[in-house]
Amino acid sequence: MHFTGLSIARTIRLSSVAAVVLFGCHSSTLLCQTEPSAPLQAEPVSPAALQNNPTHPEVQPRLDIDRDPIPSPDPEGNASTGTASPLTPGGPGEIIKRKDGMYTMHQDVDEVLLSCVVVDEKGRLMLDLKRGDFHVWEDGVPQTVTSFLHMDQPVSLGILVDNSGSMRDKRAAVNEAALNLLKASNPKDKTFIVNFSDRAFLDQGFTSNVAALNRGLSRFDSRGTTAMYDAVAAAADELTRHGKLPKQVLLVITDGADNASHLDLEQAIRRVQNLGGPVVYTIGLLFGTDKEEADRARTALEKLSNETGGIAYFPRSLQDVDAIAAEVAQDIRDQYTVGYHSTDPFSRGGYRVVHVEATAPKHGRMVVRTHRGYYAKKTTALHAQTAQDVAPQ
């Protein structure tokens, strides 16, 4: 594992990992519920009882608050990327080991962080690359890689499950695959569960408790239409508001095309990018779907993943979903984090196109999956990137 300067002040964070799994559903807003159609607050329970009772899901704010029905996809007026994270005292560029064994390095400069997955021509993960093997361009201008990390970092993970009527016969297999993905993921990941159709429900807030997440997956009532774009935007907002880990991923699994969102695909992608750019993985259960609808769904899922650094999967049957879920879990755990200081000041704002390549002796041609771009923020939050039990190099 490698560690070089990674926590910084005033950072654009594109290393998000919160998996949103969309299993063929239609949604427009994210609400809280404990049963398929009941709000989370339907049965009053004291905060102390919820805190001490593992059978109750963690209480999270309603996700339909401040939405009309979804926050504007425009960059202006949206919350800054992420939430502030306290850094251990120290000067810029200084690496400090905290009392909890975590290493922190920070610099008082603007920096862009990219989550990168590197594969060879056969799709095999490349896991032995160094900082000097990565080359970054922003709007066609070469950038200098200034920070680098390759280790299994815990992530904020959002699982969006399609809850539309067409998913009724698929949910058992999908839930089992999602549960296996959770078991194969970093045990320190923080995950939330969303079931959605024409509306989206937060059925389990952020937690590492697999049993609680399994209960969240089980709270579904397959019916209604599919508002996938709205659900993705709202889930990205949930990550920004409540995700405490720097890396965030959305995993989207659905069995059809969106037919009920207020946002269109471009607006949803822009919303995700503007909220800090969580990586979006998608799984399209399009077998048996009308060809025209399947084509529309495939195009949307591929674009959603490609623009955010993820990958779209299209299993041929339900039997393939479990293996794909395991591959996604491994992909998330084997990411590189590459940072650079943009030569174009953040104060100029605007969208920047990013291109990353990796080259190394005896490795042949390699493909890097990462974000295709980001929105520069005039005012950005403070983030601490940390590495546990890894000596700084």
Secondary structure, DSSP 8 states (H G I E B T S, - for coil): -EE-S--BSSEEEE---------S---SSEEEEEETTEEGGGS---HHHHHH-TTS------TTTT-SSS--SSSTTS--SS------S--TT-EEE-TTSEEEE--SS-EEEEEEEEEETT--B-----GGGEEEEETTEEE-EEEEEES----EEEEEEE-SGGGTTTHHHHHHHHHHHHHHS-TT-EEEEEEESSSEEEEEEEE--HHHHHHHHH-----S---HHHHHHHHHHHHHHH--SS-EEEEEEESS---S-SS-HHHHHHHHHHTT--EEEEEE--TTS-HHHHHHHHHHHHHHHHHHT--EE--SSGGGHHHHHHHHHHHHHT-EEEEE--SS-GGG-SEEEEEEEE--TT--SEEEE--SEEE--SS---B--EEET----
